[in-house]
Amino acid sequence: MDKIELRKKLLELSFKLHHDMPPKKMGALTEGEKGIMGLLFYRYPEAQYSGDLAVLMKVGTGRIGNALKSLEAKGFINREADDEDKRKVLVSLTDKGYQWIKHKTETANHFIETVIEEYGVEKFETFILESEKLMKIGYQICMQEGLINDD
């Protein structure tokens, strides 16, 4: 394939990855909510400041606040003011939230392991290593050409 065909194939693959997914169920978590759940899960049982979650996720505190409100309404997290600084909000998983994200993590791990077995460990390792190289090259080009923005 020449560069034009490769570019077309990459764009088609990218489109499929983002658009050929099954529709989300009503009440399903947003990607941001899933990200918060994952961060809380890997730091469980320690509570996290909402501002720290915003920094880790590279989003504003308003966006985190909306996601936390939604997660709290679903019974997945608890929010409480910090005893030492009432302006800060501590966030922790409820038992329901912990069990939900634990199940999702186990399901994802099983899926990935099945894909690796089906594809082949050596081929998958090569895929990961080459993907990392491509990501690094892409990032360097974006930085050189000023293509990275805050949108």
C-alpha angles and dihedrals in degrees: 000000000000125000094268093053091046091050090050092049091049092051091047091050092047090050091050092049091054103034109029094069120117114263117270119252119244109268092023117146120262120238089256092052090050089050091053091048090051093050091049091046094055091048095042130172091017115092118233131212113249090228091056090051089053091052093047091049093042094233135117124271090245092060091047090048093055092048092048091050089053094046091049091051088053090052095244099117143026123220124198137164116258111254093225098042116024091195091067122079122212117209127199137168120256118223088259091052093047092051092046095052092040090056092046091049093049091048092049092047091051091049093050093047090050091051091049092051092047094047096038129258096248094047091047092050090052090048091053094047092048091045090054090052091049092049091051092049091047092050092049091051091048090052093047093049097040093242097138114093139165096252 
